[in-house]
Amino acid sequence: MKELTYAQAINEAMCEEMERDANVFMMGEDIAEYCGAFGVSRGMLEKFGKDRIMNTPIAEQSYVGAAIGAAMAGMRPIVELMFSDFMCVCFDELVNEAPKMRFMFGGKVKVPMVMRTAAGAGTGAAAQHSQSLEACLTHFPGLKVVIPSTPYDAKGLLKTAIRDDNPVMFLEQKTLYRTKGMIPEEEYTIPLGVADVKREGSDLSIITYGRMVQMSLQAADKLAEDGIHVEVVDLRSLLPLDRESIIRSVKKTHRALIVHEAVQFGGFGGEVVGQIADSEAFYYLDAPIRRLGALSCPIPFNPNLERETFPTVEKIITQVKSLL
C-alpha cells in the first residue's frame, strides 16, 4: 500500500490508463503547463506530450463537442472542466448529444468519454464556482454520474469510467483534493453502481456521497460516544445507483438520513427517499425518512456564511438524534 492524496490518485489513474491505451487523451483549460486549476494533471505534459495533454480555449461548448466527436471516432477523451458550474455553458453537448448518440444510432456508435470537473463549495469561490449540480445530471438517461469520496475510490472508479463505452460525469469535490488515503501498489478498478458501507451501524443509516461522507463519519464517531451506532453508506455513483445497498441498510437500521452538499430542495436526496419509499424497506421504518442538504440560496463568498449554508457535523448529529 502507498499513501496518496485524492488529486494524486486521480492523476495516477489517468497516467495508467494513458499508458495502457494509446486512444486515451486529455483536454481542457490550462491542463498542460499550468497543470489545471487544482494541479491534478501535474507531470502529465512531460510524460505524454502536447498531442495527448491538450490545452483548449475558454470555450467549453466547443471542446466538449470536439470530445464527443473524438469519442464517436474511436478515441477515449478525458475532458476537464475547470469548475462544475461551467457545465451550464456546454449543457446541450453534455445532456442532449453525448448520452443520446448510442441510442439514436442503434448501438452502432459509442461515446466513451469522461468529463472530470471540480464540484462543490468550501473554498470561498462564491456563487458561480461552488455549486453541486449532480441531481440535474442524473435526469438524463445514458449519462453516468460518479462522485468518489476517498483517494482509493477516486482512482478505482476513474479507471473504470475511462474504460466505459458511455459518457461519464466524474465529479471531484474540490475540498477533497488534499485529503490522503491508502492505495494498493497493484492495479485495481471499482465497478460503477456499487455503493460502499464506510461504517457499519445498527441504529440509523446515513446515505451520502462525496465530501459529506467524511462529515458523516466524523458525526458517527461523536455519536458513538453517546452509544448511538450509525451506518454510513457511500453511494459513490449516483447513476447507476446501487438501490440494493440502500434498501439493505435501511431494513437493517429502520431509520434513514440522506445527506448531500447540494441544495436540499430538488436535490438527489429526494430520489433516494423515493427509492426507499417504493421498496420493502418502507415497511421497516420506525421514523420518517429525512434529508439534510444545503440551504436554497446562492453560495456566499464570506467563509462564515458559506459554512452555515451547508450540512456540518453538528447539523448531522442534530438530525440523527431527532430521528432517534
Order of alpha helices (4+ residues) and beta strands (2+ residues): beta-alpha-beta-alpha-beta-alpha-beta-alpha-beta-alpha-beta-alpha-beta-beta-beta-beta-alpha-beta-beta-alpha-beta-alpha-beta-alpha-alpha
